[in-house]
Amino acid sequence: MQFYLAKLGKSLGYNVWIARNDHKRAWEDQILGEWSLKNLKLENISDTVLDTVSLIDVLWLDQDNNIVSGFEVEKSTSIYHK
């Protein structure tokens, strides 16, 4: 799912960040890190918060590196809706 979210984000013109711990993972012969910014640079955020944010599965960022959308993909947690 990260691959598809990254691909969609790029097609919409966003910079994409994929969780730093997933950069070396692959999907359909694509290394996820190849779809991602190499470094996540966010202004006015402490190192502690940046550490946490850098683990979010997929972020879409505008040209000024402001977060536009964030996605956390879960496959181990049940999701219920009414």
Secondary structure, DSSP 8 states (H G I E B T S, - for coil): -HHHHHHHHHHTT-EEEE-GGGTT-EETTEEGGGGS-SS---TT--HHHHHHHTTSSEEEE-TT--EEEEE---SSS-----
